[in-house]
Amino acid sequence: MTSFGNEQEKASETPSLPEQLTPAGGPSGEPRSIDQEVAQALGGMSMEDIMAQSVSKGTPTQPRMDPTRPVRGGRPGARRHHQEEKINPDNIKRGKVVAISGGNVFVDLGGKSQGMCPLEQFDTVAEGEEKKAVEIGVEYEFIYKSYDAREGLVLLARKGAVQHGAWETLNVGDTVEALVTGVNKGGLELRVGSTTRAFMPAGQVDTKFHADLSVFLNQRLKCEVAKVDRADHNIVLSRRSIVEAEEEIAAQKTWEELTVGQVREGTVRSVQAYGAFIDVGGVDGLLHVSAMSHQRVSDPKKVVKEGDKIQVMIVGLDKDKKRVSLSLKGLQKDPWEEAANQFPTGTVITGTVKKLADFGAFVELVPGIEGLVHISQLALKRVNKPSDVVKEGDTVRAKVLGVDLDKRRISLSMSEVERETKIASGELVVPAAPAAKTEEAKPGAAGAAAKSNKPKKILKGGL
């Protein structure tokens, strides 16, 4: 497993963001309340004033809701009728679908009561694992929203559907669908249903920072009601909580699937000096700079950039510490596999100086393979420091002195090439080796024997 220790700790630090758009977390790192979020986003302004500054793209700004305004389609008596009939918006009732017309579903609520519910709400409700459209004659559960006295219909919302209306039905924790109608310095202006205006602080838009919130204009977002102020008719929404829940589900599924050696598609979330963080399906993994390429990588931003979709290999997993190590070079052919055949000992190569060190210079032979010219092999003369002879980017010729495939090392010599070149040109004359000295011949064994047989003195006694 690729170890990234301190790099992971650095990566966990949240980068500083503009104060206005800082995600939901205080200076101490503790989560802030929604009231603190709203206060920071408004910057001392009222919600009405900041919405007045919203920038929109052809979407008409809705008027502020008047609490004395009668329910749509009715007279002031419509609300009184609603109260007299004691139709509680929080009540959940069952009704049978009797007709479908003009984008609405008409419901028999029993007795003389009939209701109407938008057809689109049936398309967003999951029945088990499948989404089922509305069926005539089938009973469903509905939430009472209001009463249209002119039409004599109870306005309904489908229970479990993404809510599309009605101030009266909104409560903290409800899931609603809202249309983004404007962008201001504090966040987004939205419309819930046809008239209800709402505000979303920038820190509640997503789990990640967006420098330009205008990308959300005219989009329908699934949100959670974070705050309802019925006295001032203000609604605060959060999309962040919805995204966090979706990401958590996706992450749990991904952790169950991840295995070492697996190849997955990921999205580059951020790029640091030591590598890049890749989202591989709700889980962030570290692609260390050393695992980006077989070649030396000086700047990770030259290899990947934020938003890139890339294929990566899982090379390390620590499910207890929630760490994933990734590799790009694991998907590339290893140039060292053919190094011994490409660069046999004694071969003279041409390469590029990639890096200088106190003990020598690293020369790239081919992309992904570098050899070391030790300082003692840089020149025939004595060299005090490598920069006296070469600099990064120089093209040089060197002889291969040895290849160690296990340690992935190649030893090179520039002085050997210099020596051979000077000898060939006659600039350097190599003195002939001195003749070997021969030893004087020693007396043979026969001579020695004859000498030893010679009488040392004249024998006496005659013949």
C-alpha positions in Angstrom: 0.0 0.0 0.0 1.3 3.4 -0.9 1.9 5.4 2.3 1.1 9.0 2.4 1.1 9.8 6.2 1.6 13.5 6.6 0.3 14.2 3.1 -3.1 12.8 4.1 -3.1 15.0 7.1 -2.3 18.1 5.0 -5.0 17.1 2.6 -7.6 16.9 5.3 -7.2 20.6 6.0 -10.0 22.6 4.5 -8.6 25.3 2.2 -9.6 28.9 3.2 -12.5 30.2 1.2 -14.0 33.7 0.9 -15.9 34.5 4.2 -19.2 35.0 2.4 -19.1 31.5 0.9 -17.4 29.4 3.5 -19.0 26.0 3.9 -21.0 25.2 7.1 -18.3 25.2 9.7 -17.1 27.8 12.2 -13.6 29.0 12.8 -13.0 26.2 15.3 -14.1 23.6 12.7 -17.4 22.9 14.6 -20.6 22.9 12.5 -22.5 26.1 12.6 -26.3 26.5 13.1 -28.5 27.4 10.3 -29.1 30.8 11.9 -25.4 31.5 11.9 -25.3 30.4 8.2 -28.1 32.7 7.3 -26.6 35.6 9.3 -23.3 35.3 7.6 -24.9 35.0 4.2 -27.1 38.0 4.7 -24.2 40.1 6.0 -26.4 42.4 8.0 -29.0 42.8 5.3 -32.6 41.7 5.5 -33.7 38.7 3.4 -35.9 41.0 1.3 -33.0 43.4 0.6 -30.6 40.6 -0.4 -33.2 39.0 -2.7 -33.8 42.3 -4.3 -30.1 42.2 -5.5 -30.5 38.7 -7.0 -29.3 38.2 -10.6 -31.6 36.1 -12.7 -31.7 34.8 -16.3 -35.1 35.7 -17.6 -36.9 34.2 -14.6 -39.5 36.7 -13.3 -39.0 37.5 -9.6 -42.1 36.5 -7.6 -43.7 39.1 -5.3 -43.4 38.7 -1.6 -46.3 36.6 -0.3 -49.0 38.7 1.4 -50.4 37.0 4.5 -53.8 38.6 3.9 -53.9 37.4 0.3 -56.7 34.9 -0.2 -56.0 31.4 -1.3 -55.6 31.1 -5.1 -58.8 31.0 -7.1 -61.0 32.1 -4.3 -62.6 34.9 -2.4 -61.6 35.9 1.2 -64.4 33.5 2.2 -62.3 30.6 0.8 -60.0 30.6 3.7 -62.9 30.9 6.1 -64.5 27.9 4.5 -61.2 26.1 4.8 -61.2 26.8 8.5 -64.9 26.0 9.0 -64.5 22.6 7.4 -61.5 22.1 9.7 -59.2 20.8 6.9 -55.9 20.6 8.7 -53.0 20.9 6.2 -51.0 18.4 8.3 -53.7 15.8 8.1 -53.0 12.8 5.9 -56.1 11.3 4.2 -56.7 8.5 1.7 -58.5 9.2 -1.5 -59.4 7.3 -4.7 -58.2 8.6 -8.1 -61.3 9.2 -10.3 -59.9 11.1 -13.3 -56.7 12.6 -14.9 -57.0 15.9 -16.8 -54.8 18.9 -17.7 -51.8 17.7 -15.7 -53.9 17.2 -12.6 -55.3 14.1 -10.8 -58.8 14.4 -9.4 -59.5 12.5 -6.2 -62.6 11.3 -4.4 -62.1 12.0 -0.7 -65.3 10.4 0.4 -68.7 12.0 0.9 -69.1 15.1 -1.2 -65.4 16.1 -1.0 -63.2 16.0 -4.0 -59.6 17.0 -4.4 -57.0 17.8 -7.0 -53.3 16.9 -7.0 -50.6 17.7 -9.6 -49.9 14.7 -11.8 -46.1 15.3 -11.6 -46.1 14.3 -8.0 -47.0 10.8 -8.8 -44.0 10.5 -11.1 -41.6 11.3 -8.3 -42.8 8.7 -5.8 -41.0 5.4 -5.6 -43.1 2.4 -5.0 -40.6 -0.2 -3.6 -37.8 -0.2 -6.2 -39.9 0.9 -9.2 -41.6 4.2 -10.0 -45.3 3.8 -10.7 -47.5 6.2 -12.5 -50.9 7.1 -11.2 -53.7 4.6 -11.8 -57.5 5.4 -11.9 -59.4 3.6 -9.2 -56.4 3.2 -6.9 -56.3 4.8 -3.5 -53.4 6.9 -2.4 -52.5 9.0 0.7 -52.6 12.7 0.4 -51.8 15.8 2.5 -54.4 18.5 2.6 -52.9 21.9 1.5 -55.8 24.3 1.0 -59.2 24.7 -0.4 -60.3 26.3 -3.7 -63.8 27.6 -3.0 -64.4 28.7 -6.6 -63.8 25.2 -7.9 -65.0 23.5 -4.8 -61.9 21.4 -4.6 -59.5 20.5 -1.9 -55.9 21.2 -3.1 -53.8 18.2 -2.3 -50.1 17.1 -2.2 -49.1 13.5 -2.6 -47.7 12.0 0.6 -44.0 11.1 0.1 -43.7 13.2 -3.0 -41.3 16.1 -3.4 -43.6 18.9 -2.2 -44.4 21.5 -4.8 -46.5 23.9 -2.9 -48.0 25.6 -0.2 -46.7 27.6 2.5 -49.2 25.9 4.9 -47.6 22.5 4.5 -43.9 23.4 4.9 -42.2 22.4 8.1 -38.5 22.0 9.1 -37.2 18.7 7.7 -39.6 18.6 4.8 -38.2 17.6 1.4 -39.2 20.0 -1.3 -38.4 20.8 -4.9 -37.5 24.4 -5.6 -36.7 26.4 -8.8 -33.6 28.6 -8.6 -34.8 32.1 -9.7 -31.8 34.2 -8.8 -28.2 34.5 -7.4 -27.0 37.0 -4.9 -23.9 37.6 -2.8 -25.3 35.5 0.0 -26.5 32.5 -1.9 -29.6 31.5 -4.0 -33.1 32.7 -4.3 -35.6 30.0 -5.0 -39.3 29.5 -5.6 -41.2 26.6 -4.0 -44.5 25.9 -5.9 -45.9 28.8 -7.8 -45.5 31.7 -5.3 -43.5 30.7 -2.2 -40.1 32.4 -2.2 -37.1 30.9 -0.3 -33.5 31.6 0.4 -30.5 29.2 0.4 -27.2 30.3 2.0 -24.1 29.6 -0.2 -22.8 27.2 2.3 -25.9 25.1 2.1 -25.8 24.7 -1.7 -23.4 21.8 -1.9 -20.8 19.8 0.0 -18.1 21.4 -2.1 -17.3 25.0 -2.8 -18.7 26.7 -6.0 -17.1 30.0 -6.9 -19.9 30.7 -9.4 -23.4 29.9 -8.1 -25.0 31.1 -11.4 -24.5 27.5 -12.7 -27.6 26.6 -10.6 -29.9 29.3 -12.2 -33.2 27.9 -13.6 -32.4 24.5 -12.2 -34.9 22.5 -10.1 -33.2 21.4 -6.9 -34.3 18.8 -4.3 -33.9 20.5 -1.0 -34.7 20.2 2.7 -36.5 22.9 4.7 -34.0 24.2 7.2 -36.0 27.0 8.7 -39.5 28.4 8.5 -40.3 31.8 9.9 -44.1 32.1 9.5 -44.2 35.6 11.1 -41.9 37.1 8.5 -42.8 34.6 5.8 -39.2 33.6 5.3 -38.1 30.1 4.3 -34.5 28.8 4.4 -33.6 25.8 2.3 -30.6 23.4 2.3 -29.4 21.3 -0.5 -26.2 20.3 1.3 -28.0 17.9 3.7 -29.6 16.1 0.7 -26.3 15.8 -1.1 -24.5 14.6 2.1 -27.1 11.8 2.6 -26.8 10.8 -1.1 -23.0 10.8 -0.8 -23.0 8.7 2.3 -25.1 6.0 0.7 -22.9 6.1 -2.4 -19.7 5.9 -0.2 -21.0 2.9 1.8 -21.7 1.0 -1.5 -18.3 1.9 -2.9 -16.4 0.7 0.3 -18.1 -2.7 -0.1 -16.9 -2.9 -3.7 -13.3 -1.7 -3.5 -10.5 -4.2 -3.8 -6.8 -3.9 -4.4 -6.0 -4.2 -8.1 -9.4 -2.9 -9.1 -9.5 -0.3 -11.9 -12.2 2.4 -11.5 -13.1 5.6 -13.1 -12.7 8.6 -10.9 -13.1 12.4 -10.9 -10.2 14.7 -9.8 -11.5 16.6 -6.8 -8.3 18.6 -6.0 -4.6 18.8 -6.9 -1.9 19.4 -4.4 1.9 19.6 -4.6 2.2 16.0 -3.3 -0.6 14.5 -5.5 -4.3 14.6 -6.3 -7.5 13.4 -4.6 -9.8 11.4 -6.8 -13.5 10.7 -6.2 -14.0 7.0 -7.0 -17.7 6.9 -6.2 -18.3 8.8 -3.1 -14.9 7.9 -1.7 -11.8 10.0 -2.1 -8.5 8.3 -2.8 -5.0 9.8 -3.0 -3.1 9.6 -6.2 0.5 10.3 -4.9 2.8 12.2 -7.3 5.1 9.2 -7.3 2.3 7.0 -8.6 1.3 9.3 -11.4 3.8 8.2 -14.0 7.0 6.1 -14.6 8.6 9.4 -15.4 9.6 12.0 -12.9 6.7 14.4 -12.2 7.7 17.8 -10.9 4.2 19.3 -11.0 1.0 17.2 -10.6 -1.0 19.9 -12.3 0.8 19.0 -15.5 -0.6 15.5 -15.3 -4.2 16.0 -14.0 -6.5 18.9 -13.3 -9.7 19.4 -11.3 -12.7 17.9 -13.0 -10.8 15.4 -15.1 -12.3 11.9 -15.4 -9.5 9.3 -15.3 -9.0 5.6 -14.9 -7.0 4.7 -11.8 -5.9 1.4 -10.1 -6.5 0.7 -6.4 -3.1 -0.1 -4.9 -3.9 0.2 -1.2 -6.9 0.1 1.1 -7.2 0.9 4.8 -10.9 0.6 5.6 -10.4 1.4 9.3 -8.7 4.7 8.6 -10.8 5.3 5.4 -7.8 5.6 3.2 -7.5 4.6 -0.5 -4.2 4.7 -2.4 -4.4 5.0 -6.2 -2.0 4.7 -9.1 -1.9 5.9 -12.7 1.4 4.3 -13.6 0.1 0.9 -12.7 -2.0 1.1 -15.8 1.0 2.0 -18.0 3.6 -0.4 -19.4 6.7 -0.5 -17.2 9.7 0.7 -19.3 12.1 -1.1 -17.0 10.9 -4.5 -18.3 13.1 -4.0 -21.4 15.9 -2.0 -19.8 18.5 -4.8 -19.8 18.0 -5.5 -23.5 17.8 -1.8 -24.5 20.9 -0.7 -22.6 23.5 -3.5 -22.3 26.7 -2.8 -20.4 29.2 -0.9 -22.6 26.5 0.8 -24.8 27.0 4.5 -25.4 23.7 6.4 -25.0 22.4 9.9 -25.5 20.2 11.3 -22.8 18.9 14.5 -21.1 20.0 15.7 -17.7 16.9 15.8 -15.5 18.2 16.5 -12.0 21.4 17.4 -10.3 22.5 16.2 -6.8 25.6 16.7 -4.7 26.8 13.2 -5.7 26.1 13.4 -9.4 23.6 13.9 -12.2 20.4 11.9 -13.2 20.1 11.4 -17.0 16.9 10.3 -18.7 17.6 7.6 -21.2 14.0 7.1 -22.4 10.8 8.3 -20.7 10.5 6.5 -17.4 14.2 5.3 -17.2 17.0 7.4 -15.7 20.6 6.6 -15.0 23.1 8.1 -12.6 26.4 9.6 -13.6 28.3 9.7 -10.4 30.4 12.8 -9.7 33.6 10.8 -10.2 32.3 9.8 -13.7 31.4 13.3 -15.0 34.8 14.2 -16.5 38.4 13.1 -16.7 39.4 16.1 -14.6 38.5 16.5 -10.9 34.9 17.8 -10.4 34.0 19.7 -7.3 30.3 19.9 -8.0 28.1 18.5 -10.9 26.9 22.0 -11.9 30.5 22.8 -13.0 30.1 20.3 -15.8 26.4 20.0 -16.7 23.0 21.6 -16.0 19.4 20.4 -16.1 18.2 20.1 -19.7 21.7 19.4 -21.2 21.9 16.6 -23.7 24.9 14.4 -22.9 26.5 11.1 -24.1 27.5 8.5 -21.5 28.5 4.8 -21.4 26.5 2.2 -19.6 28.6 0.8 -16.8 26.0 -1.5 -15.3 22.2 -2.3 -15.0 20.5 -3.4 -11.7 16.9 -4.3 -12.6 16.0 -5.3 -9.0 17.0 -1.9 -7.7 16.1 -0.1 -10.9 19.5 1.5 -11.3 21.7 2.2 -14.2 25.3 3.4 -13.7 26.6 5.7 -16.4 30.0 7.3 -17.2 30.6 10.5 -19.2 34.3 10.4 -18.5 34.7 7.1 -20.3 33.1 8.6 -23.4 35.4 11.6 -23.1 38.4 9.4 -22.7 37.6 7.2 -25.8 36.8 10.3 -27.9 40.2 11.9 -27.1 42.1 8.7 -27.7 40.4 8.4 -31.1 41.3 12.0 -32.1 44.9 11.6 -30.9 44.4 14.3 -28.3 45.1 11.8 -25.6 47.9 9.3 -26.0 47.9 6.3 -23.8 51.5 5.2 -23.0 52.4 1.7 -24.0 52.5 -0.8 -21.3 56.1 -1.6 -20.1 57.6 -4.9 -21.2 57.6 -7.7 -18.7 61.0 -8.4 -17.0 62.4 -11.9 -17.6 64.3 -13.8 -15.0 67.9 -14.9 -15.7 68.3 -18.6 -16.4 69.4 -20.6 -13.4 71.9 -23.5 -13.7 70.3 -26.7 -14.8 70.0 -29.7 -12.6 72.7 -31.5 -14.6 75.2 -28.7 -14.2 74.4 -28.5 -10.5 75.0 -32.2 -10.2 78.3 -32.1 -12.1 79.4 -29.2 -10.0 78.6 -31.1 -6.8 80.4 -34.2 -8.1 83.7 -32.3 -8.7 86.2 -33.3 -6.0 86.9 -30.4 -3.7 90.5 -31.5 -3.3 93.0 -33.9 -5.0 92.7 -37.4 -3.8 95.7 -39.1 -2.8 96.7 -42.7 -3.5 97.6 -42.8 -7.2 95.7 -44.7 -9.8 
